[in-house]
Amino acid sequence: MPTPTVRRLQLGHELRHLREDAGCDLGEAGRAIGKAESTISRLESGQTGLKRQVLEQLVEFYASKVRVRVDRSFYLGLAKGSEQRGRWTGYRAIYHKYARMMVDLEADASVINHYQCEFLPGLVQTPGYIQAMRAEAVRQVVPDMDDVFRARAERQEIFTKEEAPDIGFVLSESALRTMVGTSDVMREQLEHVAKISELPNVQLQVLPFDARIHAAARSQSFMTFRIEAPGNSGPLEFVYLEEHHDGKYLDNREDVELYNRLWSRMVGAALDPVASRDKVLEVAESY
């Protein structure tokens, strides 16, 4: 079953398309159930939910305005479990609030693409690298490392789980060469990256220093997610941009297309997967 976050996003995605098929704007939809326009907007963006009775009323209103049959139970089914609490307690409490949606998108995605500069992505980090990153962090609050390792190991299960996603990595050469911890930590970490690159659902490439790509494009790490939707409205697609103290999620079609094009350019400019694995092992040997 998808995470509660993704179920809310899927429900909002489907309701937005149903509203558009019904020819209604946000205000008209809100008035139909006695809610503000902003409530419908938050509902469609997955930020809030509705009580079952109110959701039924909204779906019934839309159904009265479209010519095709509307499966009301489909929308109510998506709503089930979308309000579960407690997912971010215990060891999962180590995640900053802004990163929690990213973790849920990652868990349910069918395709993940990740460009990373300066340091290695969390999905491929070893315990030694994680501990060194934490020791060198600017933030003073250091969570229990057992919780950190457990949470990270849970994320990394996506590589080998049933119906594992297709995962693409483009790593800047600087991510391989930026020293984190000791030489032993770096050598072990890069050998692990090379091993990950051999998985059948992983394509890992290195963007070398001399790659012909605009310098500004190198400086912003990003992730893209594609999550299959159960209805007829097409998949969910998101871009995630993480800064030092915050994260930003983009799902506007133009933004998603922009980053998809940027990803294609990164892939085209990077070394091919075989040469990339050789490069990772070459840098590992240098440590």
C-alpha positions in Angstrom: 0.0 0.0 0.0 1.3 3.5 -0.8 2.4 5.7 2.0 -0.2 8.1 3.5 1.6 11.1 1.8 1.4 9.5 -1.6 -2.3 8.4 -1.2 -3.2 12.1 -0.4 -1.2 13.2 -3.5 -2.9 10.6 -5.7 -6.4 11.5 -4.3 -5.7 15.2 -4.9 -4.4 14.5 -8.4 -7.5 12.5 -9.3 -9.9 15.1 -7.8 -8.3 17.9 -9.7 -8.8 16.1 -13.0 -12.3 15.2 -12.1 -13.0 18.8 -11.3 -11.5 19.9 -14.6 -13.6 17.3 -16.4 -16.7 18.7 -14.7 -15.8 22.2 -15.9 -15.7 23.7 -12.4 -13.3 26.2 -10.9 -11.9 26.0 -7.3 -14.5 28.5 -6.0 -17.5 26.6 -7.4 -16.2 23.3 -6.0 -15.7 24.9 -2.6 -19.2 26.4 -2.5 -20.7 23.0 -3.4 -19.5 21.5 -0.1 -19.4 24.7 2.0 -15.6 25.1 2.0 -13.3 27.9 1.0 -11.6 27.9 -2.4 -8.2 27.5 -0.5 -9.5 24.2 1.0 -10.0 22.7 -2.5 -6.6 23.9 -3.5 -4.9 22.3 -0.5 -6.9 19.1 -1.1 -5.7 18.9 -4.7 -2.1 19.5 -3.7 -2.3 16.7 -1.1 -1.9 19.1 1.9 -5.2 18.3 3.5 -8.0 15.8 3.4 -11.8 15.8 3.9 -14.1 13.8 6.1 -15.7 10.9 4.3 -19.2 12.5 4.1 -17.8 15.7 2.7 -15.6 13.9 0.2 -18.7 11.9 -1.0 -20.6 15.2 -1.4 -17.8 16.6 -3.5 -17.4 13.6 -5.8 -21.2 13.4 -6.2 -21.2 17.1 -7.2 -18.5 16.5 -9.9 -20.3 13.3 -11.0 -23.5 15.2 -11.7 -21.6 17.4 -14.2 -19.7 14.9 -16.3 -21.1 12.7 -19.0 -19.2 9.5 -18.2 -19.9 7.2 -15.2 -17.8 8.2 -12.1 -16.7 5.4 -9.8 -17.3 7.0 -6.5 -15.8 4.1 -4.5 -12.5 4.7 -6.3 -12.0 8.1 -4.7 -13.2 7.0 -1.3 -10.8 4.1 -1.5 -7.9 6.4 -2.1 -8.9 8.4 0.9 -8.6 5.4 3.2 -5.3 5.4 5.1 -4.3 8.9 3.9 -4.7 10.3 7.4 -2.6 7.7 9.3 -0.6 9.2 12.1 2.6 8.2 13.7 4.7 7.5 10.6 7.3 10.0 11.7 7.8 8.9 15.3 10.6 6.7 16.6 13.7 6.3 14.5 11.9 8.1 11.5 11.8 11.3 13.6 15.3 12.0 12.5 14.0 13.3 9.2 13.4 17.1 9.0 9.8 17.9 8.2 10.7 19.3 4.8 12.4 16.0 3.7 9.6 13.7 4.8 7.6 14.0 1.6 10.8 13.2 -0.4 11.2 10.0 1.6 7.6 8.9 0.9 7.9 9.8 -2.8 11.0 7.7 -2.9 9.3 4.7 -1.3 6.5 4.7 -3.9 8.2 5.9 -7.1 8.5 3.7 -10.2 11.3 5.9 -11.5 13.8 8.0 -9.5 16.5 10.2 -11.2 19.1 11.9 -9.0 21.8 14.4 -9.9 24.2 15.1 -7.1 27.1 17.4 -6.8 29.8 17.9 -4.0 28.8 14.8 -1.9 27.2 11.4 -2.5 23.5 10.8 -2.4 21.9 9.5 0.8 20.6 6.4 -1.0 24.2 5.1 -1.6 25.9 6.3 1.6 27.7 3.8 3.8 27.5 3.9 7.6 31.1 5.3 7.8 30.3 8.0 5.3 27.0 8.9 7.1 28.8 9.2 10.5 31.6 11.3 9.0 28.9 13.6 7.4 27.2 14.0 10.7 30.4 14.7 12.5 31.3 17.5 10.1 27.7 19.0 10.0 27.2 22.7 10.9 24.0 21.9 12.8 24.7 21.3 16.5 21.8 18.9 17.2 23.1 15.3 16.5 20.4 12.6 16.5 21.1 9.1 17.9 23.3 7.4 15.2 21.5 4.1 15.6 18.3 5.8 14.5 20.1 7.5 11.6 21.5 4.1 10.4 18.1 2.4 10.8 16.3 5.1 8.9 18.8 5.1 6.1 18.9 1.4 5.8 15.1 1.4 5.4 15.4 3.9 2.6 18.0 1.8 0.9 15.7 -1.2 0.7 14.2 0.3 -2.4 17.2 -1.0 -4.4 16.2 -4.7 -4.0 12.5 -4.7 -2.9 9.8 -6.4 -5.0 9.0 -4.1 -8.0 12.0 -2.0 -7.3 12.1 1.4 -9.1 14.4 2.2 -12.0 17.0 4.5 -10.4 19.3 6.8 -12.3 22.2 8.6 -10.7 24.5 11.2 -12.3 27.2 12.1 -9.9 29.5 15.0 -10.4 33.2 14.1 -10.3 33.5 16.5 -7.4 31.1 14.2 -5.4 33.7 11.4 -5.7 36.6 13.6 -4.8 35.3 15.7 -1.9 36.8 14.2 1.2 34.4 13.1 3.8 36.0 11.4 6.8 39.2 9.5 6.2 40.7 7.9 3.1 39.5 4.5 4.4 35.9 5.9 4.6 36.1 7.2 1.1 37.6 4.1 -0.4 34.9 1.9 1.2 32.2 4.3 0.1 33.2 4.4 -3.5 33.6 0.7 -3.7 30.1 0.5 -2.4 28.9 2.9 -5.1 30.6 0.7 -7.8 28.7 -2.3 -6.4 25.4 -0.5 -6.4 26.0 0.4 -10.1 25.9 -3.3 -11.0 22.2 -3.7 -9.9 19.9 -4.3 -12.9 17.6 -1.4 -12.0 20.3 1.1 -11.4 22.1 3.3 -14.0 25.0 5.2 -12.5 27.0 7.8 -14.5 29.8 10.2 -13.6 29.8 13.8 -14.9 33.5 14.5 -15.2 35.1 17.9 -14.7 35.7 18.4 -18.4 32.1 17.5 -19.4 30.6 20.0 -21.9 27.6 21.3 -19.9 26.8 24.7 -18.6 28.5 25.5 -15.3 25.3 26.7 -13.7 23.7 23.3 -14.3 26.3 21.6 -12.3 25.7 23.5 -9.1 22.1 22.4 -8.2 21.5 18.9 -7.1 18.0 17.6 -7.8 15.8 14.6 -7.8 12.8 13.7 -10.0 10.1 11.1 -9.1 7.5 9.4 -11.2 4.7 7.6 -9.3 2.2 5.6 -11.2 -1.4 6.6 -10.4 -4.3 4.1 -10.1 -6.8 6.2 -12.1 -6.9 7.6 -15.6 -5.2 10.9 -14.8 -1.6 9.9 -15.5 1.3 9.5 -13.2 2.4 11.9 -10.4 5.7 13.7 -11.3 7.7 15.7 -8.8 11.0 17.5 -8.7 12.7 17.8 -5.3 15.3 20.5 -4.6 17.1 20.5 -1.2 18.9 23.4 0.3 20.9 23.5 3.6 17.8 24.2 5.8 14.8 23.5 3.5 13.4 21.5 0.6 11.2 22.5 -2.3 8.8 20.4 -4.3 7.8 21.2 -7.8 4.9 19.5 -9.7 4.0 22.2 -12.2 4.2 20.6 -15.6 6.5 23.3 -17.0 8.9 22.8 -14.1 8.9 19.1 -14.4 9.6 19.2 -18.1 12.4 21.7 -17.5 14.2 19.3 -15.1 13.5 16.3 -17.3 15.3 18.1 -20.1 18.1 19.0 -17.8 18.4 15.4 -16.7 18.6 14.3 -20.3 21.4 16.7 -20.9 23.2 15.5 -17.7 23.0 11.9 -19.0 24.2 12.8 -22.4 27.2 14.7 -21.0 28.2 12.1 -18.4 30.4 9.1 -19.0 28.6 6.0 -20.0 27.8 3.5 -17.2 30.8 1.2 -17.8 33.3 4.1 -18.0 31.6 5.6 -15.0 32.1 2.5 -12.9 35.7 2.4 -13.9 36.0 6.1 -12.9 34.5 5.4 -9.5 36.9 2.5 -8.9 39.9 4.6 -10.1 39.1 7.4 -7.6 38.5 4.8 -4.9 42.0 3.4 -5.6 43.5 6.9 -5.2 42.4 6.9 -1.6 
